[in-house]
Amino acid sequence: MRANPITPTVDFEMDGKQHGHLRLPYSRNDSAWGSVLIPVSVIRRGTGPVALLTGANHGDEYEGPLVLFELAHSLTPDQVTGTVIIVPAMNFPAFLAGTRVSPLDQVNMNRAFPGAPDGTPTQKIADYFQRTLLPMADLVLDFHSGGRTLDFLPFAASHILEDKAQEARCRAARDAFNAPFSVEMREIDALGMYDDAAEAIGKTFVTTELGGQGSATPYTTGIARKGVRNLLIHAGILSGEPERAPTRYLSQPDDACFHFTAQGGLVEFLVSLGEFVKPGDPIARIWQTGQTGSAPRSVTAQRDGILMARHHPGLCQAGDCLAVLAVED
């Protein structure tokens, strides 16, 4: 296989604290020998566990970048045992544009794995993570939130895995993060996900969904800040006592948790995040926008559960996921 063109300006095996870039050559109209410079920090002291911390896998999700830029600034080598690799905005072009997918190639980073060293810019970044960064790591934390088109209850998540020992490690790390909700998450579109790439090579992987609506709040940023510290303590990289608060455990037992709409229009939600519904309960109404006088179409619950995610903003298109339920364990 061809070598990846990305070169780091940091040494992942050197003790101390380094700030640099993952430099991706990118020839374009305004710079024939240009580059995409993805910020990266490495904080290392001796041998020990390696944590890989990432944000902005999708460029319009902000809790991860906020907390990871701060951590890269504040964390010092004398505080760690092992290595912390911080990439606050792994999909850096999308992060700068404030978009879910990269403006360079319109590729969704979280559907691009394992990537390709001779592919589009996003595929090259995915390949570098797949073949260089992920193999270094023992623990992987990838921050997500709802971006501009979803809103979530704030949770940390793990997945059901074939390797039950690995599944238990991931669940324990998820619980150590200590978000207000801890979810055993079902994916409806898992092909090419960073999650699967990490889990397929045996890594302890934790992800989050921390709100949404294309912004961050003091509340969701605080959850992220506390969670990453707790997780590094859990991994043995930081010392000290974790900060604990009550958490509620949710799971998604089947695909009936996901509610799609066959009609676009103006969405009127009848249930708020965190509220419980029973089968047949109305979750939302969709009003036609092209004419007046038409009755709205009702979207009803396919099963019982708590509304854990909802579409945002107020208009939807046919095929959109409108609502997601979860069951409290």
Secondary structure by P-SEA (a helix, b strand, c coil): ccccccccccccccccbbbbbbbbbbbccccccccbbbbbbbbbccccbbbbbbccccccccaaaaaaaaaaaccccccccbbbbbbcccaaaaaaacccccccccccccccccccccccaaaaaaaaaaccccccccbbbbbbcccccccccccccccccccaaaaaaaaaaaaaacccbbbbcccccccccaaaaaaaaccbbbbbbccccccccaaaaaaaaaaaaaaaaaaccccccccccbbbbbbbcccccbbbbccccbbbbccccccccccccccbbbbbcccccbbbbbbbbcccccccbbbcccccccccccbbbbbcc
